Amino acid sequence: MNITMLSAMAADGMGDRVATGDLTFAELDLRARRVGSLLAAEGVGRLGMIDLNSDAVPLALLGAAYAGIPFAPLNYRLADDRLRAVVERLAPATIVVRDDAVADRIGSPAGITVLRREELWEAAADPGVPAVAEAPTDPDAIAVLLFTSGTSGEPKAAILRQQNLVSYIVSTVEFAGAEPNEAALVGVPPYHVAGVSAVLSNLFAGRRVVRLESFDARTWIDLARRERITHAMVVPTMLGRILDELDGAGLPDLRALSYGGGPMPIPVIRRALEAFPGVRFVNAYGLTETSSTIAVLGPEDHRRALASPEPRVQARLGSVGRPLPSLEVTIRGEGGEELPAGERGEIWVRGEQVSGEYVGHRATRADGWFPTRDAGMLDEDGFLHVFGRLDDVIVRGGENLSPGEIETAVREHPAVADVAVFGVPDPEWGEAVAAAVVLESEAELTADQLRAHVRSRLRSTCAPAVVAFREVLPYTDTGKLLRRVVRDEVTSGSNLDANESETVDS
């Protein structure tokens, strides 16, 4: 079992369809086999990659698989010293870099060979290079190494094995299920699990992929229209900006839009559903350690929640949908006991696509269950609600408060464009609730007005004792809120300036 099986099937069954750029599926598979042959002949231990979203990404991913070695796409946004440190951890390895500027950033660590993207591309296109006939078939071989993007400490290297990725794709994607004219716009960076799954899922479906190197709302819209994009994936911040930039011409070819990577503000998804009445929306929740998606809120769920007068059904719009049929998902308490529907705890997941493994450490239990460290709840209808990381829970006077729940309430205020909620030290309560708030353009809101708004929706202890107004909040390019960065700024005492307000009244 190897992800190259997906490529070989696409080449055999849909070989004349365009896969990416001007390459057909047959040509992509052939070139990946050549890359695999080169890597195997040179005895490369691992293939790293530091690149933007380019057509070389699937070539490197599949080429490494044909050579039987791990593929490790790296975050080009890391500071130079951190990027070099991650590269050194891959040795011995060959690192594919976008250009000379990236090569200069990593220098010449021991055991590292640098290969320019153009060199990889030229070798893959050379008919004189032999092609791998058969790929290794060990299902337990490492397919991908993905480094975490934590804001502190050394990044962990998550392991995804061949069987994890193949299991995820074959259980969620219909082979050759895409129509010949379908095209997917991928703007997720290659070092994110969604970038890896986008390559493999579209490959298996037979869908042409168009890649956007870096996100800009205007560029995204123009590219979607020019390439007649039918399918796209965005993170919540992207969708909001696209809606702000969208003009009357709309996106006439768009049929399906998936989103994930962070909580979607209810006003944004409602606005999107109204702006694109004929588009099928999908909310996908997953983790790196689970090979991507583990729960999906499908198109019918979106429309039903939007139209229903029942609060119970409306609440589904804030959920991540139902777990995939191929997985088991449960909610457990602090002692590991399974909790009934409606109770909050930690999300645990089990299935063939679940790795739960890092270099030097396995988080998956002996019975296959993986504790995600995400707080969540399964409602009585089986919809999964996610409340953020357990590590982010605010403990105020012995009471556990969910930042995600409070953020949802804050976002319901029409003056609020964005918010980050977190705990800050408090001498009386242990922790106090703090909120960094971004207002809509020209909107006005005081800290006391915000507290009153939250108290009208949640218990009074959820009202933020500390309110700091911000111009913008920091996010990763995959839509993950850098909550710890905001918290550190607020608790440092240097967060306030003339246009901010901070009040403590706990």
C-alpha positions in Angstrom: 0.0 0.0 0.0 1.5 3.3 -1.1 0.1 6.7 -2.2 1.6 6.1 -5.6 -1.2 3.6 -6.1 -3.5 6.6 -6.3 -1.3 8.2 -9.0 -1.0 5.0 -11.0 -4.8 4.5 -10.9 -5.3 8.1 -12.2 -2.7 7.6 -14.9 -4.4 4.4 -16.1 -8.0 5.5 -15.8 -7.8 9.2 -16.6 -4.4 9.6 -18.2 -5.4 12.2 -20.8 -7.0 14.6 -18.3 -5.0 17.6 -17.2 -3.8 17.2 -13.6 -1.8 20.3 -12.9 -0.3 23.1 -15.1 0.0 21.5 -18.5 0.7 18.0 -17.2 -1.8 15.2 -17.7 -2.3 12.6 -15.0 -0.2 10.1 -17.1 2.6 12.6 -17.5 2.6 13.6 -13.8 2.8 9.9 -12.9 5.7 9.3 -15.3 7.6 12.3 -14.1 7.1 11.3 -10.5 8.5 7.8 -11.3 11.6 9.5 -12.8 12.0 11.6 -9.6 11.7 8.4 -7.6 14.3 6.7 -9.7 16.8 9.6 -9.2 16.2 9.7 -5.4 16.7 5.9 -5.1 19.8 5.9 -7.2 21.4 8.7 -5.1 20.4 7.0 -1.8 18.5 10.0 -0.5 17.1 9.3 3.0 14.4 12.0 3.0 13.1 14.6 0.6 12.4 18.0 2.1 10.9 20.9 0.2 10.8 24.6 0.8 8.5 26.1 -1.8 5.3 28.0 -2.3 2.3 26.3 -3.9 3.7 25.2 -7.2 3.2 22.3 -9.7 6.5 20.8 -8.3 4.7 19.9 -5.0 2.9 16.8 -6.3 6.0 15.8 -8.3 8.0 15.8 -5.1 5.4 14.2 -2.9 4.8 11.3 -5.4 8.5 11.1 -6.3 9.5 10.5 -2.7 6.8 7.8 -2.4 8.1 6.1 -5.5 11.6 6.1 -3.9 10.2 4.8 -0.7 11.3 7.7 1.4 9.5 10.3 3.6 8.5 13.7 2.1 8.8 16.7 4.4 7.4 20.0 3.1 8.8 22.8 5.4 7.3 26.1 6.4 9.1 28.8 4.4 7.7 31.5 6.8 9.9 30.3 9.6 12.7 32.6 10.7 16.0 31.7 9.2 17.5 30.1 12.3 14.4 28.0 13.0 14.2 26.9 9.3 17.9 25.8 9.4 17.2 23.9 12.6 14.4 22.0 11.1 16.4 21.3 7.9 19.2 19.9 10.1 16.8 17.5 11.8 16.0 15.9 8.4 19.6 15.0 7.6 20.6 13.0 5.7 18.2 14.5 3.1 17.9 16.3 -0.2 16.0 19.6 0.1 14.1 21.0 -2.9 14.2 24.8 -2.7 12.3 27.4 -4.7 15.3 29.5 -5.7 18.8 30.6 -4.7 17.4 33.0 -2.1 15.9 30.1 -0.1 19.2 28.1 -0.6 21.1 31.0 1.0 18.7 31.0 4.0 19.5 27.4 5.0 23.2 27.4 4.2 25.1 24.1 4.0 24.2 21.9 7.0 26.0 18.5 7.2 24.2 15.8 5.4 22.0 18.1 3.4 22.0 18.3 -0.4 20.2 21.3 -2.0 18.3 20.9 -5.2 16.7 23.9 -7.0 13.1 23.4 -8.1 14.1 23.9 -11.8 16.6 21.1 -11.5 14.0 18.8 -10.1 11.6 19.8 -12.9 14.2 19.3 -15.7 15.2 15.9 -14.4 11.6 14.8 -14.2 11.0 15.9 -17.8 14.2 14.2 -19.2 13.2 11.1 -21.2 16.7 9.7 -20.6 16.0 9.3 -16.9 14.6 5.8 -16.1 11.3 5.6 -14.4 10.5 3.5 -11.3 8.5 0.4 -12.4 7.0 -0.5 -9.0 6.8 1.5 -5.8 7.5 0.0 -2.4 4.4 -1.6 -0.8 5.1 -1.4 2.9 1.9 0.2 4.4 3.8 1.1 7.6 6.5 3.1 5.7 6.6 6.8 6.5 4.9 8.8 3.7 5.0 12.4 5.0 6.6 14.3 7.9 4.8 17.5 8.9 6.3 19.8 11.4 4.0 21.6 13.8 3.9 25.4 13.8 3.8 26.0 17.5 4.7 29.5 18.7 7.1 28.2 21.3 9.4 25.3 21.7 10.8 23.0 19.1 8.4 21.9 16.4 7.2 18.3 16.6 7.5 16.2 13.5 4.1 14.4 12.9 4.3 11.1 11.1 1.8 10.1 8.5 2.3 6.6 7.2 1.4 5.2 3.7 -1.6 3.3 5.1 -2.9 6.4 6.9 -3.1 8.6 3.8 -4.3 5.8 1.5 -7.0 4.9 3.9 -8.2 8.5 4.2 -8.4 9.0 0.4 -10.1 5.8 -0.6 -12.7 6.1 2.2 -13.6 9.7 1.4 -13.0 10.2 -2.3 -14.8 8.5 -5.2 -12.2 7.3 -7.8 -12.6 9.3 -11.1 -15.7 11.0 -9.5 -14.9 14.4 -10.9 -16.4 15.5 -14.2 -13.9 16.3 -17.0 -14.4 20.1 -16.7 -13.9 20.3 -12.9 -11.1 22.4 -11.6 -10.0 23.0 -8.0 -8.3 26.1 -6.7 -5.8 25.3 -3.9 -4.3 28.1 -1.9 -3.3 26.0 1.2 0.5 25.9 1.7 2.2 22.6 0.9 3.5 22.2 4.5 0.0 21.9 5.9 -1.9 18.6 6.0 -4.7 20.2 3.9 -2.1 20.9 1.2 -1.1 17.2 1.1 -4.6 15.9 1.1 -5.6 18.4 -1.6 -2.9 16.8 -3.9 -4.1 13.3 -3.2 -7.9 13.8 -3.1 -8.0 15.7 -6.4 -5.6 13.2 -8.0 -7.8 10.3 -7.1 -11.0 12.2 -8.2 -9.4 13.2 -11.5 -9.8 16.9 -10.9 -7.5 19.5 -12.5 -5.7 21.6 -9.8 -4.9 25.3 -10.1 -2.4 26.5 -7.4 -2.3 30.0 -5.9 1.2 30.7 -4.5 0.0 33.1 -1.8 -3.5 34.4 -0.9 -4.9 37.7 -2.0 -8.6 38.1 -2.2 -8.6 40.0 -5.5 -6.1 37.6 -7.1 -8.1 34.6 -5.8 -11.3 35.9 -7.4 -9.7 36.8 -10.7 -8.0 33.4 -10.9 -11.2 31.5 -10.0 -13.0 33.3 -12.9 -10.1 32.9 -15.4 -9.6 29.2 -14.7 -13.4 28.5 -14.4 -12.8 27.0 -10.9 -15.6 24.7 -9.8 -14.2 23.6 -6.4 -12.2 25.5 -3.8 -11.0 25.3 -0.2 -10.5 28.3 2.0 -9.9 29.1 5.7 -12.4 31.4 7.5 -10.3 34.5 7.2 -10.0 34.0 3.4 -13.7 33.6 2.9 -14.5 36.9 4.7 -12.0 38.7 2.6 -13.3 37.1 -0.6 -16.9 38.2 0.3 -15.6 41.8 1.0 -13.9 41.9 -2.4 -16.5 40.2 -4.5 -18.3 42.3 -7.1 -21.5 41.8 -9.0 -20.1 39.3 -11.5 -19.9 36.7 -8.8 -18.2 33.3 -9.4 -20.5 31.7 -12.0 -18.5 28.4 -12.3 -18.1 27.7 -8.6 -20.0 24.6 -7.5 -18.5 23.5 -4.2 -16.6 25.4 -1.5 -15.1 23.7 1.5 -13.6 25.5 4.5 -11.8 24.6 7.7 -8.6 25.3 9.7 -10.4 27.3 12.4 -13.8 28.4 13.7 -16.0 30.0 11.1 -17.9 33.1 12.3 -21.6 32.4 11.9 -22.2 35.9 10.3 -19.6 35.1 7.6 -20.9 31.7 6.7 -24.5 33.0 6.6 -23.4 35.8 4.3 -21.6 33.3 2.1 -24.6 31.0 1.8 -26.7 33.9 0.7 -24.1 35.2 -1.7 -23.7 31.8 -3.4 -27.1 30.1 -3.2 -26.2 27.4 -5.8 -22.8 26.4 -4.2 -22.4 23.3 -2.0 -20.7 24.3 1.2 -18.7 21.8 3.3 -17.1 22.4 6.7 -14.2 19.9 7.2 -12.6 19.4 10.7 -9.4 17.5 11.1 -5.9 17.4 12.4 -2.5 16.7 11.0 -2.3 13.6 13.2 -5.5 12.2 11.6 -4.4 12.6 7.9 -6.9 15.6 7.6 -10.7 15.4 7.9 -12.5 13.5 10.6 -15.9 15.2 10.5 -17.9 17.0 7.8 -20.8 19.4 7.8 -22.3 18.8 4.4 -24.2 21.0 1.9 -27.7 19.9 3.0 -26.8 20.5 6.7 -25.7 24.0 5.8 -28.9 24.9 3.9 -31.2 23.2 6.5 -29.5 25.1 9.4 -29.8 28.4 7.5 -33.5 27.9 6.8 -34.7 26.2 10.0 -36.7 28.1 12.7 -35.6 25.5 15.3 -32.6 26.7 17.5 -31.4 23.1 17.7 -31.0 22.9 13.9 -29.7 26.4 13.6 -26.9 25.5 16.0 -25.5 23.0 13.6 -24.1 25.8 11.5 -21.6 26.3 14.3 -20.7 22.6 14.4 -18.2 20.7 12.3 -20.8 18.2 11.3 -20.9 14.4 11.8 -17.8 12.1 12.0 -16.8 10.2 8.9 -18.4 6.8 8.7 -14.9 5.2 8.5 -14.0 6.6 11.9 -15.0 6.3 15.6 -15.3 9.6 17.5 -16.1 9.9 21.2 -16.0 12.5 23.9 -14.2 11.7 27.1 -13.7 13.2 30.5 -10.5 13.9 32.4 -10.4 10.4 33.7 -10.7 8.9 30.2 -14.4 7.9 30.7 -16.8 8.2 27.8 -19.3 11.1 28.2 -22.9 11.1 27.0 -24.3 13.3 24.3 -24.4 17.0 25.2 -21.5 16.8 27.7 -18.2 18.5 27.0 -14.9 16.9 27.2 -11.9 15.9 25.0 -12.4 14.6 21.4 -10.9 11.1 20.9 -10.8 9.5 17.5 -9.9 6.0 16.1 -9.5 4.6 12.6 -7.0 3.5 9.9 -6.3 7.1 8.8 -5.3 8.1 12.3 -1.6 8.3 13.0 -1.3 10.1 16.3 2.4 9.7 16.0 5.5 11.9 16.1 9.2 11.3 15.6 10.2 9.8 19.0 6.7 9.7 20.5 3.4 8.0 19.9 0.3 9.7 21.4 -2.1 7.0 20.2 -3.2 4.5 22.9 -2.6 0.8 22.6 -6.2 0.2 21.5 -5.9 2.7 18.7 -7.6 5.7 20.3 -6.0 9.1 19.8 -6.8 11.9 22.3 -6.8 15.1 20.2 -6.4 17.6 23.0 -9.4 19.5 21.4 -12.4 20.3 23.6 -15.7 19.2 22.1 -19.2 17.9 22.4 -21.4 15.5 20.4 -25.0 16.7 20.4 -28.0 14.3 20.5 -28.2 14.3 16.7 -24.5 13.3 16.4 -23.1 16.6 15.3 -19.6 17.4 16.6 -19.0 20.8 18.2 -15.4 21.9 18.7 -14.5 24.5 21.4 -10.8 24.9 20.8 -7.7 23.4 22.4 -7.9 22.1 25.9 -4.7 23.9 26.7 -6.6 27.2 26.0 -9.4 26.5 28.5 -9.6 29.4 31.1 -9.9 28.3 34.7 -11.6 31.0 36.7 -12.2 30.3 40.3 -12.2 26.5 39.6 -14.7 27.0 36.7 -13.6 25.9 33.2 -14.5 28.4 30.5 -14.2 27.8 26.8 -12.6 30.6 24.8 -14.4 29.3 21.6 -17.8 29.6 23.2 -17.1 33.1 24.4 -15.7 34.1 21.0 -18.9 32.9 19.3 -20.9 35.1 21.6 -18.7 38.1 21.0 -18.8 37.7 17.2 -22.6 38.0 17.3 -22.3 41.7 18.1 -22.7 43.6 14.8 -19.8 45.9 15.7 -17.3 43.1 16.1 -15.2 41.9 13.1 -12.9 39.5 14.9 -12.0 38.4 18.4 -9.5 36.3 20.4 -10.4 35.2 23.9 -7.8 33.8 26.4 -7.0 33.7 30.1 -4.8 36.2 31.9 -3.4 35.9 35.4 -5.7 37.2 38.2 -4.7 37.3 41.9 -8.3 36.6 43.1 -9.7 34.1 40.6 -6.5 32.5 39.3 -7.4 33.5 35.7 -9.6 36.2 34.2 -11.2 36.2 30.8 -9.6 38.6 28.3 -10.7 39.5 24.8 -8.7 41.2 22.0 -11.3 42.7 19.7 -11.2 44.0 16.2 -14.1 46.3 15.3 -15.9 46.7 12.0 -14.9 49.7 10.0 -16.2 52.9 11.6 -18.0 50.9 14.3 -18.0 52.0 18.0 -18.1 49.7 21.0 -17.0 50.2 24.6 -15.7 47.5 26.9 -18.8 47.7 29.1 -21.1 47.4 26.1 -19.2 44.3 25.1 -19.5 42.7 28.5 -23.2 43.4 28.6 -23.6 41.7 25.3 -21.8 38.6 26.5 -23.8 38.5 29.7 -27.0 38.5 27.7 -25.9 35.3 26.0 -23.7 33.4 28.5 -23.3 33.3 32.3 -21.8 36.4 33.8 -18.4 34.7 34.5 -17.8 34.5 30.8 -17.9 38.3 30.3 -14.3 39.5 29.6 -12.7 41.3 32.5 -10.0 42.6 30.2 -10.9 44.1 26.8 -8.2 45.3 24.4 -9.1 46.8 21.0 -6.9 45.8 18.1 -6.5 46.8 14.5 -5.9 43.2 13.4 -5.3 39.8 15.0 -2.4 37.5 14.0 -3.1 34.3 12.0 -1.0 31.7 10.3 -1.5 31.5 6.6 -3.6 28.4 7.2 -6.1 30.4 9.2 -5.0 29.4 12.7 -5.4 32.1 15.3 -2.1 32.8 17.1 -3.9 33.0 20.4 -0.7 32.7 22.5 0.9 35.6 20.7 -2.1 37.9 21.5 -2.2 36.7 25.1 1.6 37.4 25.5 1.1 40.9 24.1 -1.7 41.6 26.5 -0.1 40.2 29.6 3.3 41.9 28.8 1.8 45.3 29.8 2.9 46.9 26.5 -0.3 46.2 24.6 -2.1 49.4 25.1 -2.0 52.6 23.1 -4.2 55.6 22.7 -6.9 53.9 20.7 -7.3 50.9 23.0 -9.3 50.2 26.1 -8.5 47.9 28.9 -10.7 47.5 32.0 -10.4 45.0 34.8 -13.5 44.5 37.0 -13.5 40.9 38.0 
